[in-house]
Structures are given as structure tokens and as C-alpha cells.
Amino acid sequence: MYTIPIMDNIRREYEEFQLRTIEFEHLGLYSNESELFAVVKYSNEAERELLERTYEEFRALASPPFSIVNCLDNSMKKVPLRTVNERIRQNGEGYTHNEAAQVLNLHIPKKYHPFHFDFKWGTNIFKLTVRRELSVDEKSEIQLICEAAGFEGYDYQFEVDSDIKDYPGVIDFKPNVSNNLILISSGLVSNQYSTIVLEQLEEDEDFWLTNRYKVFSGEIEGRSSLLPEGFRSSHQSCFVDASVFPRQNLRNYLTLYRQVIIALPMSGMSNSNSFFNSFQISKFEMQELISRGRLRFVVPQSIVRYDNQLMSDILSVDRNALIFSRRLAASTLNGIQKRTRFLGYSFSGDAQQEFIRPLVSSSNPTLRHLAKLVARQWADFEYVINREGATSVYKAGLAGFATLLASGDSARLAPEIHTAASSFEFSQGLGAHHVPFDSEKYSEINSCQLVTSLYNGVKPVSDGLMESQLETLLGAILAVNNDMSILSLDDELSEIHDDRIADIIARYSSLTSEELEKELYVINKQIRSIERSEDKLSRFDLKGFLPALVGAGAALGLFGPQGAVVGGLVPFGVWLLNYLCVNASSVSNSHIFTKLNSINHGASEDIVLLHNYQKTFKSLSN
């Protein structure tokens, strides 16, 4: 009845029609060989008119319409909806010319660039114009590639024009215009970025084309196969989104986490030209921390929004220290899938209806709202993620539901919640703790807490860690001096770092100023007690006479509670712990040592840990 491209578009529009009108029971798309019918159970003429108005809101002008009816007859045969693979490949998508250009330049190998293209439903011809004559095998290769990209069923024709000019190789980003979130193909910015940046971007594109079916269908078990080795740290890491707002001194984050993952600032933002000033580091320090595995970076949006020199400086140290939007999208989508168990997956149109119908029929209004949100997401989430990458993955998560639950004007709150949800979901996909932006003028804390509450099982440590308090807390509790050399700081942290420190600081960040003052008094009092004890113990040595003294002391019962020194003598075990603390930091900073030392000093493990940090930072400041 119609060509494959036209039928693909009709099937896509019918699937959207179903998802936009989930309050009605849909029986399917049918054909009687001459007409198409959407069979929907409606009760009266007013409902039928509502269905038709909804359909006309998004139907492509050149697309043959289907008729909306409420009953079947024997002449009708059901039309199968798109498969999961067809949805992922975007069969039937109504692209703009700019969108189609990005898709084709992404898929068609660069050896065939530059090229011109045109395709029409009316003629069913897909015309590709290239610079040179192509062999039969090359034409077959290009046709197969285009069909795999969703342009299936056309009559492919190839023409030659040796005068086709090279692509300019430069794309000027224009803010506040439509389509400015589209991911730009590497073939279109060849003169705009360094070779090392372009090579990494091409790797990101190849990764997506190879893995997107597995990503959307949920066939990938975990993020280890999605992220490069440098992002697979077994230790605690944190994610800091510096895309728009300037963030804090990098020393604050490095003190608490083994690895800090930063979303690079976008060009044109107030912090883009002051990246190093914002984090209070130099280029040399950044590169050294990258080489140590302490810093990693992500680029969530199209490459044209980021500084070439900064990305080149990062990649010149470690090719695995920075990932682009598509890899980030894949890991983020995987995180959403694992947390929600139903969002972020591609399903066929029939499977979507099987899931949504029970929710729509529920007497629970929350479930009915959830059904509408899920339907809205399923209508186009593969399309927007293929098109825009990580920046639009939030549309596949729980941001919409969080907006619905937020009090007040949901339309006003939506951008704030979506931004916070996006950063949170990035961190979830990266396996990192999220540090929300938090300042006196604006804070993401409340929005992030709302989103976090919807994801069951999310690591809670960052919930109470308020960025605006970090510098004060780290200075008061750990004696961190933010003017100290960051590399010297990192040298010492590599010896004493303990993943528990972030949890400890988070607990104090939720206290009022009065409560914190009392806690700091108790902490410092206990730490001074430990310091006095260590000062006494440091006078002993293990040369010749100490074993005799220890033995005599034991025989005479001269040791007090927890091994305290009595009469100038000290138990061997207590001395040994102190000796390790002074002379063998790799041993003394283990969990076992911390536990034993806490018993020895009659203090909690947290206090011992804080004391170790304070001692280290004070020595650096002297």
C-alpha cells in the first residue's frame, strides 16, 4: 500500500499517538489493503474529536493519515509496530535536514566525505552525491550503512560531482536557537579541534555505533564495559559538575575522595576562562594529578561548547582521562536502568502498552501520573539520546516524576530539577558520589534530595555533604589549609587517605553552628589527649634496654587501663603501635591499625582518623 519509509513513519506516529492518549484503550494499527485504521475504544463523538486533535498535533504534513475508529471488521489486518531494533535505529523518524546531516556524517565512513544527500517519500529515492566514482562494493557498503541508520527501503542512487567542496570543518555554536543541543559529528569540526581531541571524539562515536543497541536494550550488565579503565576506580570518587557554575578549591574534594570527576565548564560561561582559578590549581598541577589517577573529566554536551586547549591538555597526559557525551550517556542510562528496573530500556510499541495499561487502570492517582510520565519518555527518548547524548539522558530517568512531586509551580521548578537530576544521574552512572552545587545565592541540594529519594539504593553519603560548608569543615576538623601546595597535599593523602573520611565529614555538615561548635570542642579535646599520649610514647626506643623495661613493667603490674603509661614504663604492644605510627605510615594507616590505636587511646576510630589527617596537614603548613 505504501513504501517502507512511509510505513515506518506511520508506525512511528501511531506509537506516539498511543503514548499521548494512554487514557484510552488502544487495540492496534490495522489495514484493509487500501486504508489504515487506529482502533481505539472511545465512547462518544467528543472523545473521537479529542483523539483526532491530538493526532494532528504531531502528524507530519506529508504523512498519509490513519482513520480513528472504535471497532474492528473482518477485512482489517493488524500492522506490526516497530521492533526494539527499529526504534533504536530510528526507522521512520522525521528528521530535519540538519539532523539527517549529523546522522549520515556520523555513520558514513570519512573516506566518502564530503558528500551531498537528498531523499524524498514521494519518489522513494535516496540520492547520494560524492566526489569520485564508486565501485559496486562501495555503493553496497554505503547503502547497508544508511539502512542500518534507519533509512531503510529507499531506492539508492549515486551521483558524482568532483567539484564538491570540503566541509568548512568549523561549527560556530549559537546559543538560544533550536537544535543547538545536537551532537556535532567529528567529520564536521576537523579544522576546529586538535588531532588528539578529534581522535578521542571519533572513538566516542565508534563506541556508540557499536554498543547503542546493547545500551538501550539493557544487555550490558555494568558500567565496567562502558567506561575506560581510568574511570573504574575501586575507591570512593566524587562527581563535580562545573558545566555552568564555578566550583570550590580542588583541595576540598581531593581531601575526601580518591578520585574527582569533573564535568568541564562550557565555553562562554563565567567559569570557562577561569577553570584553573576556580579550582585554584595550575595547568602543571592538573596534569600531574591526572597522571596520578586523581582527576578525570567528562564532556556532557556537543564538543563545540568546550575549549579545545583544555581538552588537549588533559588528553595529552592520559587518553583515558576524558570521556565524551556518548560514553557518558551510555553509563548514565545503564545506571538509570539498574536503579529503576523499568526506565531507560527500549521496548516495542506492544510491550509498552502491556506495561502502561495496568498503571492507567489503577485507582491510585500516583500510578496514573507515573503512567503518563513513562509514556511521555518512551515516546522519543531513543531519539533525543541518539541526537543529543548525555545532556538529554535525564529525560529517560525520574526527573519528570520528581518535578511532579515538587511543591509549587512545577513549570518553574522543572529546569532546576532537570539540571540537578542530570548531574546526579551522571554521578550514578559513573559510580561516584554526587556533590551538588551549593552557594549562598543558589543551591541544588533540595532538588537533588528529591531526585535521590526516588532512586532506591543510591549511596547516601553525599546527601548531607553541603559544598558551601566544605572549606569551613575541612579547616576546622582536618586543619586543611587551602593555600598549601596541592601536589604536596596529594603526596601525603596517598599515604593516609581513608574512604571513610567523606562519611565522617558528611555527618558534621548537617549540624547547626552551635552543635558543630560543641562537636569541634569534643573532637579537639580528644585529639589533644591522643597527642599527649603519643608525645610520652615517643620518648621510648627499642634499643637494648626496652625489652627489659617492658618485661619488668609487666611483672610489677605497672600498666594502667588501655595500656596507659604508669611509672615511666610502657607495654610493648602500645609502644609498637606508636612506632608504626611514626615510622611505617603504610601500615599505620590501615583499618586494623586505626582500630587498635582507637582501643589504645580510648577514643573512637573516627577521632583517630581525624587526628591522622590533622597531623598530616599541620606538618604541611609548618
C-alpha positions, 0 to 999 in steps of 0.5 A: 500500500505504501513504501517502507519509509512511509510505513515506518513513519506511520508506525512511528506516529501511531506509537506516539499517538498511543503514548499521548492518549494512554487514557484510552484503550488502544487495540492496534494499527490495522489495514484493509489493503487500501486504508489504515485504521487506529482502533481505539475504544472511545465512547462518544463523538467528543472523545473521537474529536479529542483523539483526532486533535491530538493526532494532528498535533504531531502528524507530519504534513506529508504523512498519509493519515490513519482513520480513528475508529472504535471497532474492528471488521473482518477485512482489517489486518493488524500492522506490526509496530516497530521492533526494539531494533527499529526504534533504536535505529530510528526507522521512520523518524522525521528528521530535519535536514540538519539532523539527517546531516549529523546522522549520515556524517556520523555513520558514513565512513570519512573516506566518502566525505564530503558528500551531498544527500537528498531523499524524498517519500514521494519518489522513494529515492535516496540520492547520494552525491560524492566526489569520485566514482564508486565501485559496486562494493562501495555503493553496497557498503554505503547503502547497508550503512544508511539502512542500518541508520534507519533509512531503510527501503529507499531506492539508492542512487549515486551521483558524482560531482568532483567539484564538491567542496570540503566541509568548512570543518568549523561549527560556530555554536549559537546559543538560544536557537533550536537544535543547538543541543545536537551532537556535532559529528567529528567529520564536521569540526576537523579544522576546529579541534586538535588531532588528539581531541578529534581522535578521542571524539571519533572513538566516542562515536565508534563506541556508540555505533557499536554498543547503542543497541546493547545500551538501550536494550539493557544487555550490558550488565555494568558500567565496567564495559562502558567506561575506560579503565581510568574511570573504574576506580575501586575507591570512593570518587566524587562527581563535580559538575562545573558545566555552568557554575564555578566550583570550590578549591580542588583541595576540598574534594581531593581531601575526601575522595580518591578520585574527582570527576569533573564535568568541564565548564562550557565555553562562554560561561563565567567559569570557562576562562577561569577553570584553573582559578576556580579550582585554584590549581595550575595547568602543571598541577592538573596534569600531574594529578591526572597522571596520578589517577586523581582527576578525570573529566567528562564532556556532557554536551556537543564538543563545540561548547568546550575549549579545545586547549583544555581538552588537549591538555588533559588528553595529552597526559592520559587518553583515558582521562576524558570521556565524551557525551556518548560514553557518558550517556551510555553509563548514565542510562545503564545506571538509570536502568539498574536503579529503576528496573523499568526506565531507560530500556527500549521496548516495542510499541506492544510491550509498552502498552502491556506495561502502561495499561495496568498503571492507567487502570489503577485507582491510585492517582500516583500510578496514573501520573507515573503512567503518563510520565513513562509514556511521555519518555518512551515516546522519543527518548531513543531519539533525543539520546541518539541526537543529543547524548548525555545532556538529554539522558535525564529525560529517560530517568525520574526527573519528570516524576520528581518535578511532579512531586515538587511543591509549587509551580512545577513549570518553574521548578522543572529546569532546576530539577532537570539540571540537578537530576542530570548531574546526579544521574551522571554521578550514578552512572559513573559510580561516584558520589554526587556533590551538588552545587551549593552557594549562598545565592543558589543551591541544588541540594533540595532538588537533588534530595528529591531526585535521590529519594526516588532512586532506591539504593543510591549511596547516601553519603553525599546527601548531607555533604553541603559544598558551601560548608566544605572549606569551613569543615575541612579547616576546622576538623582536618586543619586543611589549609587551602593555600598549601601546595596541592601536589604536596597535599596529594603526596601525603593523602596517598599515604593516609587517605581513608574512604571513610573520611567523606562519611565522617565529614558528611555527618558534621555538615548537617549540624547547626553552628552551635552543635558543630561548635560543641562537636569541634570542642569534643573532637579537639579535646580528644585529639589533644589527649591522643597527642599527649599520649603519643608525645610520652610514647615517643620518648621510648626506643627499642634499643637494648634496654626496652625489652627489659623495661617492658618485661619488668613493667609487666611483672610489677603490674605497672600498666594502667587501663588501655595500656596507659603509661604508669611509672615511666614504663610502657607495654610493648604492644602500645609502644609498637603501635606508636612506632608504626605510627611514626615510622611505617605510615603504610601500615599505620594507616590501615583499618586494623591499625586505626582500630587498635590505636582507637582501643589504645587511646580510648577514643573512637576510630573516627577521632583517630582518623581525624587526628591522622589527617590533622597531623598530616596537614599541620606538618604541611603548613609548618 
